[in-house]
Amino acid sequence: MISKLEAEMSEMRGKYYEAVHYIRQLHLAYPDAVDANPVTDELEQDF
């Protein structure tokens, strides 16, 4: 049970950081998009 939850958390963590990386790349490619689509305070520390 615990090992299954750990595996699911690890998978979710990986997907989260893939999404953060993708958004960061978009912000670098399109700096004007940051003003139109700001990052929420909860995610700010990951950027």
Sequence and secondary structure as in RCSB ss.txt:
>XXXX:A:sequence
MISKLEAEMSEMRGKYYEAVHYIRQLHLAYPDAVDANPVTDELEQDF
>XXXX:A:secstr
 HHHHHHHHHHHHHHHHHHHHHHHHHHHH THHHHHS   HHHHTT 
